[in-house]
Amino acid sequence: MAADLAFVIGYDISDPRRLLRVHREMCRHATPLEYSIFLLVGSATAKDRCLQEIDALIKPQEDDVRCYALPARGFQGRIGRASLPAGIVWTGLPAAIA
C-alpha cells in the first residue's frame, strides 16, 4: 500500500453562503489549519474526490481554490504563536503535522 501524500488546499470564496458550504465540505475531507487553509493527508484519489466536491460548490468566475502537494520529506515548521498551549496535544491532527 502506498504511503499517504500531503496537500495544502486553500480557497478565497466571494459569497458568504458559498464560503460556509465550502468550509463545511472541506472539514469532511481535511484538517483546518486556518479558516480557509486545510491539510489533506491521503491518496491522490482522496484529493481528487475532495476537489470534485468543492468544484460543485464554487463559481469559478468568482472564487479561487488552490491545491499544493507537499514534498514527502520537506521542511515543516511554524513561526509565531503556537495554535495550542504547551503540553496540549490535539489527537485529531494527522500524524504528518502532529
N, C-alpha and C positions, 0 to 999 in steps of 0.2 A: 504494500500500500504506500502511495506517495505521501511525503510529508506535507503538512498544511502550508499554504502560502499566506502572506500577509498583504493586505491592501488598505490604503488610506483613501476614504471616499469623503468628499466634501461637496457642499451644494450652496447655491445662492438662489432662493426661490422668491419671486417678486410678490406673490399673492399670499396673504396670511393664512387663508384656508388651505391652499395647496401646501404651504410650508408645514402646517401641522400634520397634514396627511403624509407628506414625505418623511417627516421626522418619525412619526409612528411606524411607518413601514421600515425605515432604516433600523429602528430599535428591534425589529423582528429578526434582522439579519446580522447586525454588527453591534459592537460596543461603542457607545458615545465617548469621545474624548473631550469634546466641546459640543455646544448645541448643534452645530452643523458640520462637525468633523467626526468621522467614525473610523474605527479599526475593524476590518473584516478579516478574520483568520479562518481559512478554509480552502477549499479547492477552487480552481478556476471556474468550474461549473457553478459552485455556490455564488461566486462573484457575478457571473453572468446572469444567474437567476435573480439576484438582488437588483442588478441594474435594469433588467427587463421589467421588474415590478415597479421600479422608480420611473422608468420611461413612460409607463402607462399613466402616471400621475402628474407629470410635468407638462408645461407648454415650452417646447424647445426654443421658440422665438423669444421667450421672456425669461426663462430660467436657465441656470448653469449647473451642471453636475459633472464632477471630475473624479476620476479614479486613478490612483497611482500604486503600482506594485512596489513593495518594499523589498530590498535585497535580503536574502536569507541570513547573511552574516554582516549586515550593515550596522552602522553605529546607531544606537538608540539612547537618547538622553533627554533631559528636560532642564530648562533654565527657568528660574523664578520659583514662585511659591508652589509647594507640593499640593496636589489635589486632595490628599488625605493627611491628617496629622501623623507624626512619627509613631510607629507601633501599631497603627491601624492597617489591616490588610483586607482589601475587598476581594473576596474569592470569586466574584463574578467576572473579574478581568481575565482575558485569555492569558495563558501561560507565556505567550510571546511578549507581554508587557508587564506581567505581574512582578 
